[in-house]
Amino acid sequence: MDREFLTDLFADFGPVTIRRMFSGYGISVDGVNFALSLRAGLFFRADDATIPRFEAEGSRPFSYQTSTRSVTVASYWQLPARLFDDTE
């Protein structure tokens, strides 16, 4: 996903800031990072209230592999594919 696509995708949020991060972009509004766009997909920040909704959609948390272990970042969950076409 490129900057222009992400800007259009989040246009309803108001002006978003998109910064290079890892292998993709960090996406924020008013200084609060709420999403990551990485090679592995689009991940939204989640908490105890929203994680069950991501799980119900079959989503998974962001994870990556180092040379020695697998790391899971439980605070970011992958956007279900069906929602790319649902702007609401």
C-alpha positions as CSV (number, residue, x, y, z in Angstrom):
1,M,0.0,0.0,0.0
2,D,1.4,3.4,-0.9
3,R,0.9,6.8,0.8
4,E,-1.8,7.9,-1.6
5,F,-3.9,4.8,-1.2
6,L,-3.6,5.1,2.6
7,T,-4.5,8.8,2.6
8,D,-7.6,8.0,0.5
9,L,-8.5,5.0,2.7
10,F,-8.5,7.1,5.9
11,A,-9.9,10.3,4.4
12,D,-13.0,10.1,6.6
13,F,-10.8,10.2,9.7
14,G,-9.6,13.7,8.8
15,P,-6.0,14.6,8.0
16,V,-3.8,11.6,8.8
17,T,-0.1,11.6,9.2
18,I,1.7,8.8,7.4
19,R,5.3,8.1,8.4
20,R,7.8,5.5,7.3
21,M,8.0,2.7,9.9
22,F,9.7,-0.7,9.6
23,S,8.8,-2.1,6.2
24,G,5.8,0.2,5.7
25,Y,4.0,3.1,7.4
26,G,2.6,4.2,10.7
27,I,-0.7,6.0,10.5
28,S,-1.8,8.5,13.0
29,V,-4.3,11.3,13.7
30,D,-3.6,14.1,16.2
31,G,-0.3,12.4,17.2
32,V,-2.0,9.1,18.1
33,N,-0.8,6.1,16.0
34,F,-3.8,3.9,15.3
35,A,-2.6,1.7,12.4
36,L,0.4,0.1,10.7
37,S,0.6,-0.6,7.0
38,L,3.2,-3.3,6.4
39,R,4.0,-5.9,3.8
40,A,2.0,-8.4,5.9
41,G,-1.1,-6.2,5.7
42,L,-3.0,-3.4,7.5
43,F,-3.0,-3.7,11.3
44,F,-5.1,-1.6,13.7
45,R,-4.3,-0.8,17.3
46,A,-6.5,-3.0,19.5
47,D,-7.3,-3.2,23.2
48,D,-9.1,-5.6,25.6
49,A,-12.5,-4.2,24.3
50,T,-11.7,-4.6,20.6
51,I,-9.5,-7.8,20.4
52,P,-12.5,-10.1,20.7
53,R,-14.1,-8.5,17.6
54,F,-10.9,-9.0,15.7
55,E,-10.7,-12.6,16.9
56,A,-14.4,-13.2,15.8
57,E,-13.4,-12.0,12.3
58,G,-10.6,-14.6,12.2
59,S,-7.9,-11.9,12.4
60,R,-4.5,-12.3,14.0
61,P,-2.1,-10.1,15.8
62,F,0.9,-8.6,14.0
63,S,3.9,-10.9,14.3
64,Y,7.4,-11.1,12.8
65,Q,10.3,-13.5,12.8
66,T,13.8,-12.7,14.0
67,S,16.7,-15.0,13.5
68,T,16.1,-16.6,16.9
69,R,12.4,-16.3,17.7
70,S,8.9,-15.3,16.6
71,V,7.6,-12.0,18.1
72,T,3.9,-11.2,18.5
73,V,2.8,-7.6,18.9
74,A,-0.6,-8.1,20.5
75,S,-1.6,-4.5,20.4
76,Y,-2.0,-4.5,16.6
77,W,-4.4,-6.8,14.8
78,Q,-4.9,-7.4,11.0
79,L,-7.8,-5.7,9.3
80,P,-10.2,-8.4,8.0
81,A,-10.0,-8.5,4.2
82,R,-13.7,-8.0,3.8
83,L,-13.5,-4.6,5.4
84,F,-11.2,-3.1,2.7
85,D,-14.4,-2.6,0.6
86,D,-16.5,-1.3,3.5
87,T,-15.6,2.4,4.1
88,E,-17.9,2.6,7.1
